Amino acid sequence: MAYVNRTNAESGVNLLALRSHNAALVLDLLRTAGEGGISRLELAERTGLTPQAVSKITARLRADGLVARRGAARRPAASRAPCCGSCPRPGTRSGSTSTATR
């Protein structure tokens, strides 16, 4: 079985250079965001990268000590309101009732 070296000139794409370029894009946006920071979703929107790619890039940047995670911006699931009156509240099972039947 022949293996393909994706960093060679025949493939047309230098994946190592592309990875470095994408990391530089993300790092530049993180620098310009300043102390306020920027979410991974916003990074994805501004760079045109997928959210998964941004997550992988930021994880590598954190592992290299170049960036730090600020913290989750999401509210805890228990404090979220249901989407409509027919949706169950967080923490309850679908189909359960508050009165006991015997």
Kinemage of the C-alpha trace (Angstrom):
@kinemage 1
@onewidth
@group {chain A} dominant
@subgroup {mainchain}
@vectorlist {calphas} color= white
{ca met a 1} P 0.000 0.000 0.000
{ca ala a 2} L 1.388 3.415 -0.935
{ca tyr a 3} L 1.209 6.198 1.602
{ca val a 4} L 0.646 9.785 0.560
{ca asn a 5} L 2.885 12.472 2.007
{ca arg a 6} L 0.527 15.431 2.131
{ca thr a 7} L 3.323 17.933 2.667
{ca asn a 8} L 4.942 17.226 -0.694
{ca ala a 9} L 4.643 19.438 -3.756
{ca glu a 10} L 2.556 16.866 -5.649
{ca ser a 11} L -0.482 17.273 -3.404
{ca gly a 12} L -0.695 21.008 -4.111
{ca val a 13} L -1.203 21.857 -0.437
{ca asn a 14} L 1.417 22.263 2.239
{ca leu a 15} L -0.583 21.300 5.331
{ca leu a 16} L 2.117 22.410 7.749
{ca ala a 17} L 2.186 25.882 6.190
{ca leu a 18} L -1.611 26.009 6.189
{ca arg a 19} L -1.726 24.995 9.856
{ca ser a 20} L 0.823 27.692 10.720
{ca his a 21} L -1.098 30.290 8.726
{ca asn a 22} L -4.403 29.440 10.454
{ca ala a 23} L -2.753 29.536 13.891
{ca ala a 24} L -1.246 32.935 13.051
{ca leu a 25} L -4.705 34.231 12.033
{ca val a 26} L -6.219 33.090 15.329
{ca leu a 27} L -3.307 34.392 17.397
{ca asp a 28} L -3.463 37.788 15.675
{ca leu a 29} L -7.168 38.130 16.446
{ca leu a 30} L -6.559 37.112 20.053
{ca arg a 31} L -3.868 39.796 20.365
{ca thr a 32} L -6.063 42.522 18.885
{ca ala a 33} L -9.000 41.527 21.104
{ca gly a 34} L -7.020 42.695 24.140
{ca glu a 35} L -7.982 42.001 27.733
{ca gly a 36} L -11.648 41.506 26.849
{ca gly a 37} L -10.823 38.388 24.891
{ca ile a 38} L -12.840 36.846 22.096
{ca ser a 39} L -14.938 33.696 21.910
{ca arg a 40} L -13.997 30.713 19.794
{ca leu a 41} L -17.237 31.145 17.865
{ca glu a 42} L -16.351 34.734 17.020
{ca leu a 43} L -12.850 33.620 16.040
{ca ala a 44} L -14.407 31.088 13.666
{ca glu a 45} L -16.719 33.696 12.155
{ca arg a 46} L -13.934 36.250 11.649
{ca thr a 47} L -11.395 33.805 10.204
{ca gly a 48} L -13.756 31.697 8.134
{ca leu a 49} L -12.469 28.572 9.859
{ca thr a 50} L -14.811 25.960 11.282
{ca pro a 51} L -15.495 26.072 15.041
{ca gln a 52} L -13.803 22.662 15.316
{ca ala a 53} L -10.644 23.981 13.654
{ca val a 54} L -10.585 27.011 15.959
{ca ser a 55} L -10.991 24.744 18.994
{ca lys a 56} L -8.047 22.606 17.890
{ca ile a 57} L -5.902 25.656 17.153
{ca thr a 58} L -6.662 27.322 20.492
{ca ala a 59} L -5.977 24.045 22.307
{ca arg a 60} L -2.536 23.875 20.656
{ca leu a 61} L -1.875 27.525 21.505
{ca arg a 62} L -2.847 26.853 25.146
{ca ala a 63} L -0.603 23.773 25.251
{ca asp a 64} L 2.272 25.888 23.924
{ca gly a 65} L 1.604 28.502 26.627
{ca leu a 66} L 0.771 31.244 24.118
{ca val a 67} L -2.828 31.819 25.232
{ca ala a 68} L -4.899 31.183 28.329
{ca arg a 69} L -8.535 30.231 28.586
{ca arg a 70} L -10.594 32.970 30.160
{ca gly a 71} L -13.539 30.809 31.199
{ca ala a 72} L -16.917 29.702 29.984
{ca ala a 73} L -19.330 32.414 28.952
{ca arg a 74} L -22.329 30.101 29.035
{ca arg a 75} L -24.935 30.103 31.714
{ca pro a 76} L -25.420 26.863 33.633
{ca ala a 77} L -28.052 24.599 32.065
{ca ala a 78} L -30.253 24.772 35.158
{ca ser a 79} L -30.762 28.524 34.734
{ca arg a 80} L -31.869 28.335 31.101
{ca ala a 81} L -35.516 28.903 30.406
{ca pro a 82} L -37.353 26.310 28.313
{ca cys a 83} L -37.760 27.189 24.638
{ca cys a 84} L -41.573 27.004 24.811
{ca gly a 85} L -44.348 26.007 27.177
{ca ser a 86} L -44.345 22.398 25.996
{ca cys a 87} L -40.621 21.802 26.649
{ca pro a 88} L -39.663 20.161 29.945
{ca arg a 89} L -37.729 22.240 32.448
{ca pro a 90} L -34.038 21.418 32.895
{ca gly a 91} L -33.562 18.647 35.424
{ca thr a 92} L -36.931 17.015 34.805
{ca arg a 93} L -37.620 13.918 32.808
{ca ser a 94} L -39.869 14.103 29.799
{ca gly a 95} L -43.310 12.738 30.617
{ca ser a 96} L -42.931 13.042 34.387
{ca thr a 97} L -45.586 14.732 36.481
{ca ser a 98} L -45.428 16.451 39.813
{ca thr a 99} L -48.262 14.438 41.363
{ca ala a 100} L -47.915 10.853 42.428
{ca thr a 101} L -50.456 8.353 41.188
{ca arg a 102} L -51.251 5.062 42.843
